[in-house]
Amino acid sequence: MDRAKVEEFSLIKERYHEAIQAYINEGYVSKLEKQPTDTGWYLPHHPVIADCKNTKLRVVFDLAAKVDGVSLNDLLEKGPNLLNDLTGSSYDSASLLWV
């Protein structure tokens, strides 16, 4: 691996550590001090950085990860669909602007 890649990985690791530490400081997450128990939900996570070098690193949590066939997404309440259904809408296709 070349030096530039090593430096990039080191920077990502440092920024990821800072992002996780900020979540800990805010009380959103807690550091696991011992073996996992059945009293919590443990989410896999990973860093995401856009192609632009000046973009802030984001921590993405995988709520679809399954343990014993169940994910956190499966347990969350489903809300109503807030998007407008266009299939029943009447509109004049001639008034649409296609670019």
N, C-alpha and C positions, 0 to 999 in steps of 0.2 A: 504494500500500500504506500502511495507516495505521501510526502510530507503535507501537502495541501489537504488531502483527505483526512489525515490524522488530526490536523488543526481544526478542520470543519467538524469532525466528530467530537472533539474536545469542547468546542464552543456549544454544540447542540447539547451535550451532556451537562455542561454548566448551566445553560439556560433552562433546561428541563428540571434540573435540581432546584433552581430558583423558583420556578413555577410551582412545583410540588410543595416547596417550603412555604410559599405564599398561601397555598390552600391550607396547610397545617396551621400557620399563624392566624388565619381567619377563622379557624375552627370548622371548616368544611369537611376535612378529613382528619384522621388521626393515624399516627405512626404505629404500626403493629409491633408490639414489644415482645410477644410470645407467639406460640403456634396458634393458627386460626381456630376459632370455635364456631358453634352454630348460632351465635348471638348477633351476627352481623352479616352484611353482604359485601363481598370482596369483588371489586370490579377491575378487570384488566384495563390498562391504559397505555397510551403511547404518544409521542410528540408528533405534531404536524406543523410543518413550516411551508408556506407558499414559496413559489419559485423566486420571488423578489427577496433580495438579501436583507432589506430593511423591515421585513414583516416580522411581527411578534410571533413567538412560538406559542402554539395552543396545545393544551393537554386534551386528548380525546378519550373518553371513557366508553367501553364497549358494553352497553346495557343489553345487547342481544346474546352475550356469552352465556351458555347454558351450563348449569351444574345439576346433575341428576335429572336432566331433561327439562329444567325450569330456568328461565332467565328473569332478570328484573323487569324487563319490558312486559313479560307475561303477567306479572303481578300488579302492574300499574293500571289505574282506572283509565278506560278509554273515554275520551271526551267526544263531543259532537264534531262533525265535519264542518269547519268554519269557511271552507272554500265554496264559492258560488258554483252551482251546477249549470254548466253552459248547454247541456243537452236539451233542456226544456226551454231555453231562452229563445226568443225570436229576435233576430237581428238581420239587418240588410247587409248581405255579403258585399254589395257594391260599395258600401260606405267604409269597408275595411281598407286600410292602407298596407300594402305588401311591399316590403323593402327588399 
